[in-house]
């Protein structure tokens, strides 16, 4: 699914730099971050703190593509 996302330029640039450090696209970073956030919300936990989120992203990147449950 294609969509347009508007971010403040500073946030978008931070995201691009971090995604580049991880060796993934900004789109990949945003998909992983959204998935982790939604999973945390579903489990009744508050949003993950930034460092924990970065670690979760790194784990997801190493694990490969996210598989959808059906």
mmCIF file as Biopython writes it, N, C-alpha, C and O atoms, coordinates in Angstrom:
data_model
#
loop_
_atom_site.group_PDB
_atom_site.id
_atom_site.type_symbol
_atom_site.label_atom_id
_atom_site.label_alt_id
_atom_site.label_comp_id
_atom_site.label_asym_id
_atom_site.label_entity_id
_atom_site.label_seq_id
_atom_site.pdbx_PDB_ins_code
_atom_site.Cartn_x
_atom_site.Cartn_y
_atom_site.Cartn_z
_atom_site.occupancy
_atom_site.B_iso_or_equiv
_atom_site.auth_seq_id
_atom_site.auth_asym_id
_atom_site.pdbx_PDB_model_num
ATOM 1   N N  . UNK A ? 1  ? 0.846  -1.170  0.000  1.0 0.0 1  A 1 
ATOM 2   C CA . UNK A ? 1  ? 0.000  0.000   0.000  1.0 0.0 1  A 1 
ATOM 3   C C  . UNK A ? 1  ? 0.895  1.237   0.000  1.0 0.0 1  A 1 
ATOM 4   O O  . UNK A ? 1  ? 1.813  1.350   0.813  1.0 0.0 1  A 1 
ATOM 5   N N  . UNK A ? 2  ? 0.629  2.130   -0.887 1.0 0.0 2  A 1 
ATOM 6   C CA . UNK A ? 2  ? 1.369  3.382   -0.949 1.0 0.0 2  A 1 
ATOM 7   C C  . UNK A ? 2  ? 0.598  4.457   -0.206 1.0 0.0 2  A 1 
ATOM 8   O O  . UNK A ? 2  ? -0.632 4.489   -0.232 1.0 0.0 2  A 1 
ATOM 9   N N  . UNK A ? 3  ? 1.341  5.342   0.461  1.0 0.0 3  A 1 
ATOM 10  C CA . UNK A ? 3  ? 0.705  6.444   1.152  1.0 0.0 3  A 1 
ATOM 11  C C  . UNK A ? 3  ? 1.692  7.583   1.295  1.0 0.0 3  A 1 
ATOM 12  O O  . UNK A ? 3  ? 2.902  7.394   1.173  1.0 0.0 3  A 1 
ATOM 13  N N  . UNK A ? 4  ? 1.173  8.749   1.550  1.0 0.0 4  A 1 
ATOM 14  C CA . UNK A ? 4  ? 2.006  9.916   1.779  1.0 0.0 4  A 1 
ATOM 15  C C  . UNK A ? 4  ? 2.044  10.182  3.270  1.0 0.0 4  A 1 
ATOM 16  O O  . UNK A ? 4  ? 1.016  10.158  3.947  1.0 0.0 4  A 1 
ATOM 17  N N  . UNK A ? 5  ? 3.234  10.434  3.769  1.0 0.0 5  A 1 
ATOM 18  C CA . UNK A ? 5  ? 3.408  10.747  5.185  1.0 0.0 5  A 1 
ATOM 19  C C  . UNK A ? 5  ? 4.145  12.068  5.278  1.0 0.0 5  A 1 
ATOM 20  O O  . UNK A ? 5  ? 5.209  12.235  4.682  1.0 0.0 5  A 1 
ATOM 21  N N  . UNK A ? 6  ? 3.592  12.992  6.012  1.0 0.0 6  A 1 
ATOM 22  C CA . UNK A ? 6  ? 4.235  14.287  6.194  1.0 0.0 6  A 1 
ATOM 23  C C  . UNK A ? 6  ? 4.883  14.328  7.570  1.0 0.0 6  A 1 
ATOM 24  O O  . UNK A ? 6  ? 4.223  14.136  8.592  1.0 0.0 6  A 1 
ATOM 25  N N  . UNK A ? 7  ? 6.180  14.580  7.576  1.0 0.0 7  A 1 
ATOM 26  C CA . UNK A ? 7  ? 6.943  14.679  8.814  1.0 0.0 7  A 1 
ATOM 27  C C  . UNK A ? 7  ? 7.650  16.019  8.851  1.0 0.0 7  A 1 
ATOM 28  O O  . UNK A ? 7  ? 7.983  16.572  7.803  1.0 0.0 7  A 1 
ATOM 29  N N  . UNK A ? 8  ? 7.886  16.551  10.047 1.0 0.0 8  A 1 
ATOM 30  C CA . UNK A ? 8  ? 8.740  17.733  10.123 1.0 0.0 8  A 1 
ATOM 31  C C  . UNK A ? 8  ? 10.108 17.387  9.513  1.0 0.0 8  A 1 
ATOM 32  O O  . UNK A ? 8  ? 10.611 16.281  9.709  1.0 0.0 8  A 1 
ATOM 33  N N  . UNK A ? 9  ? 10.696 18.313  8.790  1.0 0.0 9  A 1 
ATOM 34  C CA . UNK A ? 9  ? 11.954 18.031  8.089  1.0 0.0 9  A 1 
ATOM 35  C C  . UNK A ? 9  ? 13.037 17.507  9.027  1.0 0.0 9  A 1 
ATOM 36  O O  . UNK A ? 9  ? 13.765 16.580  8.672  1.0 0.0 9  A 1 
ATOM 37  N N  . UNK A ? 10 ? 13.149 18.084  10.211 1.0 0.0 10 A 1 
ATOM 38  C CA . UNK A ? 10 ? 14.172 17.634  11.158 1.0 0.0 10 A 1 
ATOM 39  C C  . UNK A ? 10 ? 13.957 16.171  11.549 1.0 0.0 10 A 1 
ATOM 40  O O  . UNK A ? 10 ? 14.915 15.401  11.613 1.0 0.0 10 A 1 
ATOM 41  N N  . UNK A ? 11 ? 12.713 15.785  11.807 1.0 0.0 11 A 1 
ATOM 42  C CA . UNK A ? 11 ? 12.410 14.404  12.164 1.0 0.0 11 A 1 
ATOM 43  C C  . UNK A ? 11 ? 12.682 13.471  10.995 1.0 0.0 11 A 1 
ATOM 44  O O  . UNK A ? 11 ? 13.238 12.390  11.184 1.0 0.0 11 A 1 
ATOM 45  N N  . UNK A ? 12 ? 12.300 13.873  9.795  1.0 0.0 12 A 1 
ATOM 46  C CA . UNK A ? 12 ? 12.548 13.054  8.610  1.0 0.0 12 A 1 
ATOM 47  C C  . UNK A ? 12 ? 14.043 12.845  8.407  1.0 0.0 12 A 1 
ATOM 48  O O  . UNK A ? 12 ? 14.478 11.738  8.088  1.0 0.0 12 A 1 
ATOM 49  N N  . UNK A ? 13 ? 14.826 13.895  8.587  1.0 0.0 13 A 1 
ATOM 50  C CA . UNK A ? 13 ? 16.283 13.775  8.424  1.0 0.0 13 A 1 
ATOM 51  C C  . UNK A ? 13 ? 16.886 12.860  9.482  1.0 0.0 13 A 1 
ATOM 52  O O  . UNK A ? 13 ? 17.760 12.048  9.178  1.0 0.0 13 A 1 
ATOM 53  N N  . UNK A ? 14 ? 16.422 12.989  10.724 1.0 0.0 14 A 1 
ATOM 54  C CA . UNK A ? 14 ? 16.901 12.079  11.778 1.0 0.0 14 A 1 
ATOM 55  C C  . UNK A ? 14 ? 16.563 10.635  11.429 1.0 0.0 14 A 1 
ATOM 56  O O  . UNK A ? 14 ? 17.376 9.731   11.625 1.0 0.0 14 A 1 
ATOM 57  N N  . UNK A ? 15 ? 15.357 10.430  10.912 1.0 0.0 15 A 1 
ATOM 58  C CA . UNK A ? 15 ? 14.940 9.087   10.523 1.0 0.0 15 A 1 
ATOM 59  C C  . UNK A ? 15 ? 15.785 8.546   9.388  1.0 0.0 15 A 1 
ATOM 60  O O  . UNK A ? 15 ? 16.186 7.382   9.417  1.0 0.0 15 A 1 
ATOM 61  N N  . UNK A ? 16 ? 16.062 9.371   8.389  1.0 0.0 16 A 1 
ATOM 62  C CA . UNK A ? 16 ? 16.904 8.936   7.262  1.0 0.0 16 A 1 
ATOM 63  C C  . UNK A ? 16 ? 18.302 8.553   7.729  1.0 0.0 16 A 1 
ATOM 64  O O  . UNK A ? 16 ? 18.855 7.538   7.308  1.0 0.0 16 A 1 
ATOM 65  N N  . UNK A ? 17 ? 18.864 9.382   8.607  1.0 0.0 17 A 1 
ATOM 66  C CA . UNK A ? 17 ? 20.219 9.075   9.112  1.0 0.0 17 A 1 
ATOM 67  C C  . UNK A ? 17 ? 20.232 7.772   9.897  1.0 0.0 17 A 1 
ATOM 68  O O  . UNK A ? 17 ? 21.125 6.945   9.717  1.0 0.0 17 A 1 
ATOM 69  N N  . UNK A ? 18 ? 19.241 7.587   10.771 1.0 0.0 18 A 1 
ATOM 70  C CA . UNK A ? 18 ? 19.205 6.371   11.587 1.0 0.0 18 A 1 
ATOM 71  C C  . UNK A ? 18 ? 18.962 5.141   10.716 1.0 0.0 18 A 1 
ATOM 72  O O  . UNK A ? 18 ? 19.593 4.103   10.915 1.0 0.0 18 A 1 
ATOM 73  N N  . UNK A ? 19 ? 18.059 5.257   9.764  1.0 0.0 19 A 1 
ATOM 74  C CA . UNK A ? 19 ? 17.800 4.140   8.851  1.0 0.0 19 A 1 
ATOM 75  C C  . UNK A ? 19 ? 19.074 3.780   8.090  1.0 0.0 19 A 1 
ATOM 76  O O  . UNK A ? 19 ? 19.371 2.601   7.899  1.0 0.0 19 A 1 
ATOM 77  N N  . UNK A ? 20 ? 19.820 4.783   7.661  1.0 0.0 20 A 1 
ATOM 78  C CA . UNK A ? 20 ? 21.076 4.529   6.945  1.0 0.0 20 A 1 
ATOM 79  C C  . UNK A ? 20 ? 22.066 3.798   7.847  1.0 0.0 20 A 1 
ATOM 80  O O  . UNK A ? 20 ? 22.763 2.894   7.387  1.0 0.0 20 A 1 
ATOM 81  N N  . UNK A ? 21 ? 22.140 4.173   9.120  1.0 0.0 21 A 1 
ATOM 82  C CA . UNK A ? 21 ? 23.019 3.480   10.072 1.0 0.0 21 A 1 
ATOM 83  C C  . UNK A ? 21 ? 22.642 2.002   10.181 1.0 0.0 21 A 1 
ATOM 84  O O  . UNK A ? 21 ? 23.510 1.138   10.310 1.0 0.0 21 A 1 
ATOM 85  N N  . UNK A ? 22 ? 21.342 1.724   10.128 1.0 0.0 22 A 1 
ATOM 86  C CA . UNK A ? 22 ? 20.865 0.341   10.234 1.0 0.0 22 A 1 
ATOM 87  C C  . UNK A ? 22 ? 20.950 -0.401  8.905  1.0 0.0 22 A 1 
ATOM 88  O O  . UNK A ? 22 ? 20.814 -1.624  8.860  1.0 0.0 22 A 1 
ATOM 89  N N  . UNK A ? 23 ? 21.176 0.343   7.822  1.0 0.0 23 A 1 
ATOM 90  C CA . UNK A ? 23 ? 21.255 -0.271  6.506  1.0 0.0 23 A 1 
ATOM 91  C C  . UNK A ? 23 ? 19.893 -0.588  5.911  1.0 0.0 23 A 1 
ATOM 92  O O  . UNK A ? 23 ? 19.757 -1.515  5.113  1.0 0.0 23 A 1 
ATOM 93  N N  . UNK A ? 24 ? 18.882 0.186   6.303  1.0 0.0 24 A 1 
ATOM 94  C CA . UNK A ? 24 ? 17.532 -0.017  5.770  1.0 0.0 24 A 1 
ATOM 95  C C  . UNK A ? 24 ? 16.993 1.316   5.264  1.0 0.0 24 A 1 
ATOM 96  O O  . UNK A ? 24 ? 17.594 2.365   5.497  1.0 0.0 24 A 1 
ATOM 97  N N  . UNK A ? 25 ? 15.870 1.269   4.579  1.0 0.0 25 A 1 
ATOM 98  C CA . UNK A ? 25 ? 15.241 2.488   4.089  1.0 0.0 25 A 1 
ATOM 99  C C  . UNK A ? 25 ? 14.457 3.162   5.210  1.0 0.0 25 A 1 
ATOM 100 O O  . UNK A ? 25 ? 14.153 2.555   6.236  1.0 0.0 25 A 1 
ATOM 101 N N  . UNK A ? 26 ? 14.140 4.430   4.985  1.0 0.0 26 A 1 
ATOM 102 C CA . UNK A ? 26 ? 13.286 5.141   5.934  1.0 0.0 26 A 1 
ATOM 103 C C  . UNK A ? 26 ? 11.928 4.458   6.006  1.0 0.0 26 A 1 
ATOM 104 O O  . UNK A ? 26 ? 11.348 4.345   7.086  1.0 0.0 26 A 1 
ATOM 105 N N  . UNK A ? 27 ? 11.419 4.005   4.874  1.0 0.0 27 A 1 
ATOM 106 C CA . UNK A ? 27 ? 10.155 3.287   4.854  1.0 0.0 27 A 1 
ATOM 107 C C  . UNK A ? 27 ? 10.231 2.040   5.745  1.0 0.0 27 A 1 
ATOM 108 O O  . UNK A ? 27 ? 9.310  1.772   6.518  1.0 0.0 27 A 1 
ATOM 109 N N  . UNK A ? 28 ? 11.315 1.290   5.638  1.0 0.0 28 A 1 
ATOM 110 C CA . UNK A ? 28 ? 11.495 0.103   6.479  1.0 0.0 28 A 1 
ATOM 111 C C  . UNK A ? 28 ? 11.547 0.452   7.950  1.0 0.0 28 A 1 
ATOM 112 O O  . UNK A ? 28 ? 10.953 -0.235  8.781  1.0 0.0 28 A 1 
ATOM 113 N N  . UNK A ? 29 ? 12.258 1.519   8.274  1.0 0.0 29 A 1 
ATOM 114 C CA . UNK A ? 29 ? 12.356 1.963   9.660  1.0 0.0 29 A 1 
ATOM 115 C C  . UNK A ? 29 ? 10.984 2.337   10.207 1.0 0.0 29 A 1 
ATOM 116 O O  . UNK A ? 29 ? 10.630 1.956   11.323 1.0 0.0 29 A 1 
ATOM 117 N N  . UNK A ? 30 ? 10.215 3.081   9.421  1.0 0.0 30 A 1 
ATOM 118 C CA . UNK A ? 30 ? 8.888  3.499   9.875  1.0 0.0 30 A 1 
ATOM 119 C C  . UNK A ? 30 ? 7.941  2.311   10.018 1.0 0.0 30 A 1 
ATOM 120 O O  . UNK A ? 30 ? 7.133  2.273   10.946 1.0 0.0 30 A 1 
ATOM 121 N N  . UNK A ? 31 ? 8.034  1.343   9.109  1.0 0.0 31 A 1 
ATOM 122 C CA . UNK A ? 31 ? 7.178  0.156   9.202  1.0 0.0 31 A 1 
ATOM 123 C C  . UNK A ? 31 ? 7.486  -0.632  10.468 1.0 0.0 31 A 1 
ATOM 124 O O  . UNK A ? 31 ? 6.572  -1.070  11.168 1.0 0.0 31 A 1 
ATOM 125 N N  . UNK A ? 32 ? 8.764  -0.813  10.763 1.0 0.0 32 A 1 
ATOM 126 C CA . UNK A ? 32 ? 9.168  -1.560  11.964 1.0 0.0 32 A 1 
ATOM 127 C C  . UNK A ? 32 ? 8.755  -0.797  13.216 1.0 0.0 32 A 1 
ATOM 128 O O  . UNK A ? 32 ? 8.233  -1.388  14.161 1.0 0.0 32 A 1 
ATOM 129 N N  . UNK A ? 33 ? 8.985  0.502   13.223 1.0 0.0 33 A 1 
ATOM 130 C CA . UNK A ? 33 ? 8.640  1.309   14.397 1.0 0.0 33 A 1 
ATOM 131 C C  . UNK A ? 33 ? 7.132  1.283   14.659 1.0 0.0 33 A 1 
ATOM 132 O O  . UNK A ? 33 ? 6.705  1.166   15.808 1.0 0.0 33 A 1 
ATOM 133 N N  . UNK A ? 34 ? 6.330  1.391   13.605 1.0 0.0 34 A 1 
ATOM 134 C CA . UNK A ? 34 ? 4.875  1.358   13.767 1.0 0.0 34 A 1 
ATOM 135 C C  . UNK A ? 34 ? 4.422  -0.008  14.275 1.0 0.0 34 A 1 
ATOM 136 O O  . UNK A ? 34 ? 3.571  -0.091  15.160 1.0 0.0 34 A 1 
ATOM 137 N N  . UNK A ? 35 ? 4.977  -1.055  13.729 1.0 0.0 35 A 1 
ATOM 138 C CA . UNK A ? 35 ? 4.624  -2.410  14.171 1.0 0.0 35 A 1 
ATOM 139 C C  . UNK A ? 35 ? 4.943  -2.594  15.659 1.0 0.0 35 A 1 
ATOM 140 O O  . UNK A ? 35 ? 4.112  -3.085  16.423 1.0 0.0 35 A 1 
ATOM 141 N N  . UNK A ? 36 ? 6.144  -2.199  16.056 1.0 0.0 36 A 1 
ATOM 142 C CA . UNK A ? 36 ? 6.540  -2.323  17.464 1.0 0.0 36 A 1 
ATOM 143 C C  . UNK A ? 36 ? 5.629  -1.497  18.372 1.0 0.0 36 A 1 
ATOM 144 O O  . UNK A ? 36 ? 5.228  -1.956  19.441 1.0 0.0 36 A 1 
ATOM 145 N N  . UNK A ? 37 ? 5.312  -0.298  17.947 1.0 0.0 37 A 1 
ATOM 146 C CA . UNK A ? 37 ? 4.447  0.570   18.741 1.0 0.0 37 A 1 
ATOM 147 C C  . UNK A ? 37 ? 3.059  -0.039  18.898 1.0 0.0 37 A 1 
ATOM 148 O O  . UNK A ? 37 ? 2.513  -0.075  20.001 1.0 0.0 37 A 1 
ATOM 149 N N  . UNK A ? 38 ? 2.491  -0.515  17.799 1.0 0.0 38 A 1 
ATOM 150 C CA . UNK A ? 38 ? 1.151  -1.099  17.858 1.0 0.0 38 A 1 
ATOM 151 C C  . UNK A ? 38 ? 1.126  -2.379  18.687 1.0 0.0 38 A 1 
ATOM 152 O O  . UNK A ? 38 ? 0.170  -2.619  19.425 1.0 0.0 38 A 1 
ATOM 153 N N  . UNK A ? 39 ? 2.159  -3.198  18.573 1.0 0.0 39 A 1 
ATOM 154 C CA . UNK A ? 39 ? 2.245  -4.408  19.400 1.0 0.0 39 A 1 
ATOM 155 C C  . UNK A ? 39 ? 2.305  -4.047  20.885 1.0 0.0 39 A 1 
ATOM 156 O O  . UNK A ? 39 ? 1.665  -4.696  21.712 1.0 0.0 39 A 1 
ATOM 157 N N  . UNK A ? 40 ? 3.074  -3.012  21.218 1.0 0.0 40 A 1 
ATOM 158 C CA . UNK A ? 40 ? 3.189  -2.581  22.615 1.0 0.0 40 A 1 
ATOM 159 C C  . UNK A ? 40 ? 1.845  -2.066  23.119 1.0 0.0 40 A 1 
ATOM 160 O O  . UNK A ? 40 ? 1.453  -2.353  24.250 1.0 0.0 40 A 1 
ATOM 161 N N  . UNK A ? 41 ? 1.137  -1.304  22.280 1.0 0.0 41 A 1 
ATOM 162 C CA . UNK A ? 41 ? -0.178 -0.793  22.673 1.0 0.0 41 A 1 
ATOM 163 C C  . UNK A ? 41 ? -1.165 -1.942  22.866 1.0 0.0 41 A 1 
ATOM 164 O O  . UNK A ? 41 ? -1.944 -1.941  23.819 1.0 0.0 41 A 1 
ATOM 165 N N  . UNK A ? 42 ? -1.133 -2.921  21.963 1.0 0.0 42 A 1 
ATOM 166 C CA . UNK A ? 42 ? -2.042 -4.063  22.052 1.0 0.0 42 A 1 
ATOM 167 C C  . UNK A ? 42 ? -1.805 -4.861  23.332 1.0 0.0 42 A 1 
ATOM 168 O O  . UNK A ? 42 ? -2.744 -5.388  23.928 1.0 0.0 42 A 1 
ATOM 169 N N  . UNK A ? 43 ? -0.553 -4.945  23.744 1.0 0.0 43 A 1 
ATOM 170 C CA . UNK A ? 43 ? -0.203 -5.695  24.945 1.0 0.0 43 A 1 
ATOM 171 C C  . UNK A ? 43 ? -0.487 -4.896  26.217 1.0 0.0 43 A 1 
ATOM 172 O O  . UNK A ? 43 ? -0.248 -5.383  27.323 1.0 0.0 43 A 1 
ATOM 173 N N  . UNK A ? 44 ? -0.993 -3.675  26.064 1.0 0.0 44 A 1 
ATOM 174 C CA . UNK A ? 44 ? -1.331 -2.870  27.237 1.0 0.0 44 A 1 
ATOM 175 C C  . UNK A ? 44 ? -0.155 -2.122  27.818 1.0 0.0 44 A 1 
ATOM 176 O O  . UNK A ? 44 ? -0.259 -1.529  28.891 1.0 0.0 44 A 1 
ATOM 177 N N  . UNK A ? 45 ? 0.963  -2.145  27.118 1.0 0.0 45 A 1 
ATOM 178 C CA . UNK A ? 45 ? 2.133  -1.396  27.589 1.0 0.0 45 A 1 
ATOM 179 C C  . UNK A ? 45 ? 2.097  -0.011  26.962 1.0 0.0 45 A 1 
ATOM 180 O O  . UNK A ? 45 ? 1.522  0.189   25.892 1.0 0.0 45 A 1 
ATOM 181 N N  . UNK A ? 46 ? 2.708  0.921   27.633 1.0 0.0 46 A 1 
ATOM 182 C CA . UNK A ? 46 ? 2.834  2.258   27.045 1.0 0.0 46 A 1 
ATOM 183 C C  . UNK A ? 46 ? 3.878  2.195   25.941 1.0 0.0 46 A 1 
ATOM 184 O O  . UNK A ? 46 ? 4.596  1.202   25.822 1.0 0.0 46 A 1 
ATOM 185 N N  . UNK A ? 47 ? 3.966  3.237   25.141 1.0 0.0 47 A 1 
ATOM 186 C CA . UNK A ? 47 ? 4.952  3.274   24.067 1.0 0.0 47 A 1 
ATOM 187 C C  . UNK A ? 47 ? 6.344  3.039   24.640 1.0 0.0 47 A 1 
ATOM 188 O O  . UNK A ? 47 ? 6.674  3.499   25.733 1.0 0.0 47 A 1 
ATOM 189 N N  . UNK A ? 48 ? 7.135  2.325   23.887 1.0 0.0 48 A 1 
ATOM 190 C CA . UNK A ? 48 ? 8.483  2.024   24.332 1.0 0.0 48 A 1 
ATOM 191 C C  . UNK A ? 48 ? 9.345  3.280   24.385 1.0 0.0 48 A 1 
ATOM 192 O O  . UNK A ? 48 ? 9.188  4.177   23.556 1.0 0.0 48 A 1 
ATOM 193 N N  . UNK A ? 49 ? 10.260 3.348   25.360 1.0 0.0 49 A 1 
ATOM 194 C CA . UNK A ? 49 ? 11.174 4.491   25.383 1.0 0.0 49 A 1 
ATOM 195 C C  . UNK A ? 49 ? 12.096 4.446   24.166 1.0 0.0 49 A 1 
ATOM 196 O O  . UNK A ? 49 ? 12.310 3.373   23.602 1.0 0.0 49 A 1 
ATOM 197 N N  . UNK A ? 50 ? 12.640 5.579   23.754 1.0 0.0 50 A 1 
ATOM 198 C CA . UNK A ? 50 ? 13.436 5.626   22.528 1.0 0.0 50 A 1 
ATOM 199 C C  . UNK A ? 50 ? 14.542 4.579   22.440 1.0 0.0 50 A 1 
ATOM 200 O O  . UNK A ? 50 ? 14.685 3.962   21.384 1.0 0.0 50 A 1 
ATOM 201 N N  . UNK A ? 51 ? 15.326 4.345   23.477 1.0 0.0 51 A 1 
ATOM 202 C CA . UNK A ? 51 ? 16.423 3.385   23.406 1.0 0.0 51 A 1 
ATOM 203 C C  . UNK A ? 51 ? 15.878 1.969   23.208 1.0 0.0 51 A 1 
ATOM 204 O O  . UNK A ? 51 ? 16.413 1.196   22.414 1.0 0.0 51 A 1 
ATOM 205 N N  . UNK A ? 52 ? 14.820 1.641   23.929 1.0 0.0 52 A 1 
ATOM 206 C CA . UNK A ? 52 ? 14.217 0.319   23.779 1.0 0.0 52 A 1 
ATOM 207 C C  . UNK A ? 52 ? 13.647 0.145   22.375 1.0 0.0 52 A 1 
ATOM 208 O O  . UNK A ? 52 ? 13.722 -0.942  21.801 1.0 0.0 52 A 1 
ATOM 209 N N  . UNK A ? 53 ? 13.084 1.202   21.831 1.0 0.0 53 A 1 
ATOM 210 C CA . UNK A ? 53 ? 12.539 1.140   20.484 1.0 0.0 53 A 1 
ATOM 211 C C  . UNK A ? 53 ? 13.663 0.909   19.475 1.0 0.0 53 A 1 
ATOM 212 O O  . UNK A ? 53 ? 13.515 0.104   18.557 1.0 0.0 53 A 1 
ATOM 213 N N  . UNK A ? 54 ? 14.768 1.602   19.640 1.0 0.0 54 A 1 
ATOM 214 C CA . UNK A ? 54 ? 15.912 1.412   18.736 1.0 0.0 54 A 1 
ATOM 215 C C  . UNK A ? 54 ? 16.426 -0.021  18.816 1.0 0.0 54 A 1 
ATOM 216 O O  . UNK A ? 54 ? 16.771 -0.608  17.790 1.0 0.0 54 A 1 
ATOM 217 N N  . UNK A ? 55 ? 16.483 -0.591  20.013 1.0 0.0 55 A 1 
ATOM 218 C CA . UNK A ? 55 ? 16.919 -1.975  20.170 1.0 0.0 55 A 1 
ATOM 219 C C  . UNK A ? 55 ? 15.927 -2.927  19.519 1.0 0.0 55 A 1 
ATOM 220 O O  . UNK A ? 55 ? 16.329 -3.913  18.901 1.0 0.0 55 A 1 
ATOM 221 N N  . UNK A ? 56 ? 14.639 -2.646  19.652 1.0 0.0 56 A 1 
ATOM 222 C CA . UNK A ? 56 ? 13.618 -3.485  19.029 1.0 0.0 56 A 1 
ATOM 223 C C  . UNK A ? 56 ? 13.727 -3.422  17.509 1.0 0.0 56 A 1 
ATOM 224 O O  . UNK A ? 56 ? 13.571 -4.437  16.830 1.0 0.0 56 A 1 
ATOM 225 N N  . UNK A ? 57 ? 13.990 -2.246  16.982 1.0 0.0 57 A 1 
ATOM 226 C CA . UNK A ? 57 ? 14.162 -2.089  15.542 1.0 0.0 57 A 1 
ATOM 227 C C  . UNK A ? 57 ? 15.353 -2.908  15.069 1.0 0.0 57 A 1 
ATOM 228 O O  . UNK A ? 57 ? 15.266 -3.619  14.068 1.0 0.0 57 A 1 
ATOM 229 N N  . UNK A ? 58 ? 16.456 -2.808  15.783 1.0 0.0 58 A 1 
ATOM 230 C CA . UNK A ? 58 ? 17.652 -3.566  15.405 1.0 0.0 58 A 1 
ATOM 231 C C  . UNK A ? 58 ? 17.366 -5.070  15.426 1.0 0.0 58 A 1 
ATOM 232 O O  . UNK A ? 58 ? 17.833 -5.799  14.551 1.0 0.0 58 A 1 
ATOM 233 N N  . UNK A ? 59 ? 16.598 -5.540  16.422 1.0 0.0 59 A 1 
ATOM 234 C CA . UNK A ? 59 ? 16.244 -6.973  16.473 1.0 0.0 59 A 1 
ATOM 235 C C  . UNK A ? 59 ? 15.407 -7.358  15.264 1.0 0.0 59 A 1 
ATOM 236 O O  . UNK A ? 59 ? 15.630 -8.408  14.661 1.0 0.0 59 A 1 
ATOM 237 N N  . UNK A ? 60 ? 14.441 -6.510  14.904 1.0 0.0 60 A 1 
ATOM 238 C CA . UNK A ? 60 ? 13.587 -6.798  13.761 1.0 0.0 60 A 1 
ATOM 239 C C  . UNK A ? 60 ? 14.380 -6.822  12.466 1.0 0.0 60 A 1 
ATOM 240 O O  . UNK A ? 60 ? 14.145 -7.672  11.607 1.0 0.0 60 A 1 
ATOM 241 N N  . UNK A ? 61 ? 15.317 -5.895  12.319 1.0 0.0 61 A 1 
ATOM 242 C CA . UNK A ? 61 ? 16.130 -5.842  11.114 1.0 0.0 61 A 1 
ATOM 243 C C  . UNK A ? 61 ? 16.944 -7.124  10.984 1.0 0.0 61 A 1 
ATOM 244 O O  . UNK A ? 61 ? 17.030 -7.701  9.900  1.0 0.0 61 A 1 
ATOM 245 N N  . UNK A ? 62 ? 17.535 -7.565  12.078 1.0 0.0 62 A 1 
ATOM 246 C CA . UNK A ? 62 ? 18.327 -8.800  12.061 1.0 0.0 62 A 1 
ATOM 247 C C  . UNK A ? 62 ? 17.450 -10.019 11.790 1.0 0.0 62 A 1 
ATOM 248 O O  . UNK A ? 62 ? 17.894 -10.974 11.152 1.0 0.0 62 A 1 
ATOM 249 N N  . UNK A ? 63 ? 16.209 -9.991  12.272 1.0 0.0 63 A 1 
ATOM 250 C CA . UNK A ? 63 ? 15.298 -11.134 12.114 1.0 0.0 63 A 1 
ATOM 251 C C  . UNK A ? 63 ? 14.739 -11.230 10.700 1.0 0.0 63 A 1 
ATOM 252 O O  . UNK A ? 63 ? 14.283 -12.295 10.284 1.0 0.0 63 A 1 
ATOM 253 N N  . UNK A ? 64 ? 14.771 -10.127 9.963  1.0 0.0 64 A 1 
ATOM 254 C CA . UNK A ? 64 ? 14.243 -10.149 8.606  1.0 0.0 64 A 1 
ATOM 255 C C  . UNK A ? 64 ? 12.849 -9.556  8.545  1.0 0.0 64 A 1 
ATOM 256 O O  . UNK A ? 64 ? 12.379 -8.942  9.503  1.0 0.0 64 A 1 
ATOM 257 N N  . UNK A ? 65 ? 12.193 -9.744  7.409  1.0 0.0 65 A 1 
ATOM 258 C CA . UNK A ? 65 ? 10.874 -9.132  7.206  1.0 0.0 65 A 1 
ATOM 259 C C  . UNK A ? 65 ? 9.865  -9.585  8.264  1.0 0.0 65 A 1 
ATOM 260 O O  . UNK A ? 65 ? 9.886  -10.723 8.730  1.0 0.0 65 A 1 
ATOM 261 N N  . UNK A ? 66 ? 8.993  -8.662  8.618  1.0 0.0 66 A 1 
ATOM 262 C CA . UNK A ? 66 ? 7.939  -8.948  9.589  1.0 0.0 66 A 1 
ATOM 263 C C  . UNK A ? 66 ? 6.878  -9.794  8.899  1.0 0.0 66 A 1 
ATOM 264 O O  . UNK A ? 66 ? 6.397  -9.438  7.823  1.0 0.0 66 A 1 
ATOM 265 N N  . UNK A ? 67 ? 6.514  -10.908 9.513  1.0 0.0 67 A 1 
ATOM 266 C CA . UNK A ? 67 ? 5.472  -11.773 8.960  1.0 0.0 67 A 1 
ATOM 267 C C  . UNK A ? 67 ? 4.146  -11.416 9.608  1.0 0.0 67 A 1 
ATOM 268 O O  . UNK A ? 67 ? 4.048  -11.271 10.826 1.0 0.0 67 A 1 
ATOM 269 N N  . UNK A ? 68 ? 3.137  -11.278 8.775  1.0 0.0 68 A 1 
ATOM 270 C CA . UNK A ? 68 ? 1.804  -10.935 9.271  1.0 0.0 68 A 1 
ATOM 271 C C  . UNK A ? 68 ? 1.084  -12.182 9.739  1.0 0.0 68 A 1 
ATOM 272 O O  . UNK A ? 68 ? 1.149  -13.238 9.109  1.0 0.0 68 A 1 
ATOM 273 N N  . UNK A ? 69 ? 0.392  -12.034 10.867 1.0 0.0 69 A 1 
ATOM 274 C CA . UNK A ? 69 ? -0.450 -13.129 11.368 1.0 0.0 69 A 1 
ATOM 275 C C  . UNK A ? 69 ? -1.783 -13.074 10.676 1.0 0.0 69 A 1 
ATOM 276 O O  . UNK A ? 69 ? -2.304 -11.990 10.415 1.0 0.0 69 A 1 
ATOM 277 N N  . UNK A ? 70 ? -2.340 -14.213 10.377 1.0 0.0 70 A 1 
ATOM 278 C CA . UNK A ? 70 ? -3.671 -14.256 9.739  1.0 0.0 70 A 1 
ATOM 279 C C  . UNK A ? 70 ? -4.615 -15.059 10.555 1.0 0.0 70 A 1 
ATOM 280 O O  . UNK A ? 70 ? -5.779 -15.209 10.183 1.0 0.0 70 A 1 
#
